[in-house]
Amino acid sequence: MSGIIGGAGSKSGVIGQTEQDYEEGAWTPHMYFGSTLCSSTPTVVNGRYILTGNRLWLFFYWYLSGTTSGSGEIHVKNIPFVSTNYGSSAGFPSLTVGYNNHSGTSSHTDYPARFQLNASDTLSYYGNDRTKTEGGTVELSGYGVITL
């Protein structure tokens, strides 16, 4: 007998294996331009997460129609968990950019882009145009898995 029970009473499907923590929920991404939190209220903002063990799956969407305040490099903060696995020692964990519209640049996948975990609680945008200029619509999304 192999001990595999295919999920009948065990999350992992393996008898005697330690179960991993599992949590899912909503979070609110905060958009920063440079070091300043965007003071305009977004038209749509949402985020979802799933935590399994030390793997954090994140999705976010942030949209502000019309004129936005602030300029500078784009950062997303307020991720639901703090990571100790970031920067060059961790291989720069990243999320894929799903949608990108800022500073008059709109694309889905036209440019290689990512949200890179450069600090324990900050995803920094890297792409064709890393900075947002004053005014205009901002619409960004990201998704992927990072290790905590």
C-alpha positions as CSV (number, residue, x, y, z in Angstrom):
1,M,0.0,0.0,0.0
2,S,1.4,3.4,-1.0
3,G,-0.3,5.6,1.6
4,I,-1.8,7.8,-1.1
5,I,-5.5,8.3,-0.5
6,G,-6.3,10.9,-3.2
7,G,-7.7,13.6,-0.9
8,A,-10.2,11.5,1.1
9,G,-9.7,13.4,4.4
10,S,-6.2,14.7,3.8
11,K,-5.5,18.1,2.1
12,S,-2.2,16.8,0.7
13,G,-3.6,13.4,-0.3
14,V,-0.8,11.6,1.6
15,I,-1.5,10.0,4.9
16,G,0.9,11.2,7.6
17,Q,2.2,14.2,5.7
18,T,2.1,17.6,7.5
19,E,-0.7,19.7,6.1
20,Q,0.3,23.1,4.8
21,D,-1.3,26.3,5.9
22,Y,-3.9,27.6,3.5
23,E,-5.5,31.1,3.4
24,E,-7.2,33.2,0.8
25,G,-8.7,36.6,0.9
26,A,-8.9,40.2,-0.5
27,W,-6.3,43.0,-0.2
28,T,-6.2,46.6,-1.3
29,P,-3.1,47.5,-3.3
30,H,-1.8,51.0,-2.7
31,M,-0.3,52.8,-5.7
32,Y,2.8,55.0,-5.1
33,F,4.4,57.3,-7.7
34,G,7.9,57.9,-6.4
35,S,7.7,57.8,-2.6
36,T,4.2,59.4,-2.6
37,L,1.0,57.5,-2.1
38,C,-1.5,58.4,-4.9
39,S,-4.0,60.8,-3.2
40,S,-6.7,60.3,-5.9
41,T,-9.4,57.7,-5.2
42,P,-9.2,54.9,-7.8
43,T,-12.2,54.1,-9.9
44,V,-11.6,50.4,-9.4
45,V,-9.2,48.7,-7.1
46,N,-9.0,45.1,-6.0
47,G,-6.6,42.4,-5.1
48,R,-6.9,38.7,-4.2
49,Y,-4.4,36.4,-2.6
50,I,-3.9,32.7,-1.8
51,L,-1.3,31.6,0.7
52,T,-0.2,28.0,0.7
53,G,2.7,27.3,3.0
54,N,5.3,30.0,2.2
55,R,4.0,30.5,-1.4
56,L,1.9,33.6,-1.9
57,W,-0.2,33.9,-5.1
58,L,-1.2,37.6,-5.7
59,F,-3.5,39.3,-8.2
60,F,-4.3,43.0,-8.3
61,Y,-6.0,45.5,-10.5
62,W,-5.8,49.3,-10.1
63,Y,-7.6,51.7,-12.3
64,L,-8.0,55.5,-12.0
65,S,-9.8,57.3,-14.8
66,G,-9.1,60.9,-15.5
67,T,-6.4,63.0,-13.9
68,T,-4.1,61.4,-11.3
69,S,-1.8,63.3,-9.0
70,G,1.9,62.4,-8.6
71,S,4.8,61.4,-10.7
72,G,7.8,59.1,-10.4
73,E,8.6,55.4,-10.5
74,I,5.6,53.2,-9.9
75,H,5.3,51.0,-6.8
76,V,2.6,48.8,-5.3
77,K,2.5,48.5,-1.5
78,N,0.3,47.0,1.1
79,I,0.8,43.4,0.0
80,P,-1.0,41.2,2.5
81,F,2.2,39.5,3.8
82,V,5.8,40.6,4.4
83,S,8.4,38.6,2.5
84,T,12.0,37.9,3.7
85,N,12.8,36.5,0.2
86,Y,13.4,39.6,-2.0
87,G,16.1,41.4,-3.9
88,S,19.2,40.0,-5.6
89,S,19.8,37.2,-3.0
90,A,16.4,35.8,-3.9
91,G,16.7,36.2,-7.7
92,F,14.3,39.2,-7.8
93,P,10.9,37.5,-7.4
94,S,8.4,39.1,-9.8
95,L,4.8,39.3,-10.8
96,T,3.7,39.4,-14.4
97,V,2.1,42.6,-15.7
98,G,-1.3,41.9,-16.9
99,Y,-2.3,45.4,-18.1
100,N,-0.3,48.5,-18.3
101,N,-1.7,52.0,-19.1
102,H,0.1,55.0,-17.6
103,S,1.7,58.2,-18.9
104,G,0.0,57.8,-22.3
105,T,1.5,54.3,-22.8
106,S,-1.1,51.5,-23.1
107,S,-0.2,47.9,-23.7
108,H,-1.1,44.4,-22.7
109,T,2.1,42.5,-23.5
110,D,3.8,44.8,-26.0
111,Y,6.8,45.4,-23.7
112,P,8.5,43.0,-21.3
113,A,7.4,44.2,-17.9
114,R,7.2,43.0,-14.3
115,F,6.4,44.0,-10.8
116,Q,9.6,43.1,-8.9
117,L,9.7,42.5,-5.1
118,N,12.6,44.9,-4.2
119,A,11.6,45.2,-0.5
120,S,9.7,43.1,1.9
121,D,6.5,44.9,1.2
122,T,7.0,46.7,-2.1
123,L,6.5,45.6,-5.7
124,S,8.3,48.0,-8.1
125,Y,7.3,48.3,-11.8
126,Y,9.9,47.5,-14.4
127,G,9.0,48.0,-18.0
128,N,9.4,50.2,-21.1
129,D,8.5,53.3,-19.1
130,R,9.1,52.9,-15.3
131,T,7.8,56.3,-14.4
132,K,4.4,57.9,-14.4
133,T,4.1,61.5,-15.4
134,E,1.7,64.0,-13.8
135,G,-2.0,63.6,-14.9
136,G,-3.8,61.0,-17.1
137,T,-5.4,57.7,-16.6
138,V,-3.6,54.9,-14.8
139,E,-4.6,51.2,-15.2
140,L,-2.3,48.5,-14.0
141,S,-2.6,44.8,-13.1
142,G,-0.3,42.1,-11.9
143,Y,-0.4,38.4,-11.0
144,G,2.0,35.7,-10.0
145,V,3.5,33.8,-7.1
146,I,6.2,34.9,-4.6
147,T,7.9,33.0,-1.8
148,L,7.7,34.5,1.7
